[in-house]
Amino acid sequence: MDELSLHIIDIVQNSISAKANLIEMIIFEDSKNDYITIEIKDNGIGIEKGILEKVQDSFYTTKSGKEVGFGIPLFKQIALLCDGEFKIESKENFGTRIYAKFRKSHPNLSPIGDLENSFLILIIACACDFYIYYNKDGKIFEFDTKKIKNFLGDVPLSHPEVIKFLKSYFYENFEKMEANCES
C-alpha cells in the first residue's frame, strides 16, 4: 500500500470484521513539529490477549482462506521505519485501538493519500457509525455519521442525493483546509 489512507481503509475493514458499530478515526498532521499520527478505535469484539502479538506478524491472519496478513504488520513497520511508534491495544468484547506515529519528513513515509475519498467510501459502504477528526496544522475537519443519520431520519447515507451532498461537503471542507494550510 503506497498511501496511508489505504492503511486506514484496511484497518477499518478489520474493525468491521470484528463487528464494530462505531469506528473513530483521529488523524493529526503537524508540519511544524514534523509528525503525523493516526489512531483508529472501534467497539468491536476485540482481540484475544494471546492473539494480540500474533496479528502484528505478517505470517499470521485471522481471515480464513488467507495464509498471510500484511495490513497491521505493514502499518507497524512503516511507522517504526519512519522514526515513529506503533501501539495496538484490545480488550475482548470492548474493542481495539491502533495508534501509529510517523516523522512527516522521513523520506520513506508514504503520502497520506486521498483521505476525503477514503472517508467517503467507508461512510457510504459501511452500515456502522464513524467519527472522524482530522487536524491538519491546526485546521480541523470533524464528521459524525450519528449526527447526519439523525438529521436524515430514514434516508440512508447511500442514497444518491446524500452521496452527492457528502462528496460536495467533503470536497469543500478539504479544499478549505488545504487553502488555510498554504497561507
N, C-alpha and C positions, 0 to 999 in steps of 0.2 A: 504494500500500500504506500503510495507516494504522497499522500496528503494526510494530515492529522484528522481532518474531517471524516475520512474514510474509517479511521480507527474508532472515532466516536460512533459511527453507524454500526460497526462490528460489535462494540461493547454494548450498545443499546439492544442489538439483536440478542445478545446473551441475556440481558435483563428481561426481555420479552419472553425468551425461552424459559426463564426462571419464574414465569407467571407474575411479573411485576405489573401493577396497575398504576403506579406513579414512578416516573423516572425524572430525576433532576440532573440537569447539565449546567455546570458552573465553570465558566472559562474566563480567565484573566490574561490579557496581553498587556505587558508593561514594558514599553520600549526603553524608557529611562533607566529602569532597574534591570533590563535585559533578561526578562523571563516570560514564559507562557506557562500557565497552569491549566490543567483540565481535570475536572472532578465529575464523576458520574455516580449517582446514588440511586438505588432502587429499593422498593419494598417487596421484592420477590421472595422466593423460598430460601434464598441464601445458599451458601456453600458449606458443606460439612468441613469441620476443622481439619480432618485428615486429608481432604482433597484440596484445601486452600493453597498449599505449597505446590501441589501437582499441576494446577491449572496455569502455573507460571512456566511450565516446561513445554516446549514445542512438541514433544513426542507423547503428549497426553491430551486426550479430548474426552468430553462427556457426550459428544454427539455420536449417535450410532451411525455406522457406515463410513466413518472417517477414521483415519489412522493417526492423524496429527491435528493439532490445534494451534495455529500461529497467532491468533488475534491478541490475546493478553500477553503472551511471551514477547511478541514483536514490539508491542506498545511499551512494555517494560524495558526492552533492550534499547529502543530509541531514546527513551528518557535518560537512562543511565549513560548511554553513549554521548548524549548532548549535555553532559555535566549537570544532570538533573537528579531527580529522585522518583521513586515509584512506591506506592503503597496499595495494598489490597486488604480490605477488612470485610468480614462477613459474619453474620450470625444467622444460624438456621431459623427459618420462619420469620425473620425480621429484615432481611435484605443484604445488599452488598454495596460497598463503596470502593471505587477505584480512583486513585489520585496520581497524577503524573505532573512533574515539573520539568521544564526544558530551558536551557540557556538559549534565548531567542537568536543570538548572533552566531550560534555554533554552526560551522559550515556543513555539518551532516544533518541538520534539522530539516525535515520535510516542511514544505509550506503548509500553513494552516488549512488552505484549500477553500472550497466553496461552502462555508458554514450556512449561509442563508438557504441554499437549496437542500443541503443535508438535513437541516432542521425541518424544512417544509415537507420533505419526503417522509420523514419519520412521523410527523404530526398527522399527515394525511393517511398514511398507510397503516398506522397502528391504532388500536382501539384504546390503548392506555392513555393516561394523562401525562403531560410533560410540563415541567417548569424549567425555563431556560433563563439563565442570567449570563450575559456576555459583557464584560467590561474591557474595552479596548482603549488603553491610555486615558482612562477616566470617562470615556463616553460609554454610556450604558444602554444595552438592549435587554429588555426583560419581557418575557412572554409566559403566560399561564393558560394552558388549554382549559382548565376548570372554569376560569372566568369567561372565556369565549363560549364554551359549551352552555354555560348558564344563560348567557345573553341570547344564544341561538335557539335555545329550547330543544325542540325535536329535530331541528335541521342538523344533519351530520357534517362534520368537518370535511368529508369527502364530496359534499355537494359541489357541483361545478362553479356556482356563483361564490361559494365560500372559498374554494380554492383560488379563484380569480382575485378575490379580496385579499386573502392571505399572501399570495405572491406579491401583490402590489404593496401591501403593508410591510412585508419583509424587505423588499427591494428598496422602498423609500427610506426605511429606518437604517438599513445597512449603508446606503448611499450617504445619509446624513452623518453617520459615524465616520465614514472614510473622509468626507469633506472636513469635518471638525478635527480629525486627527492630522490632516495635512496642513491645517492653518496654524 
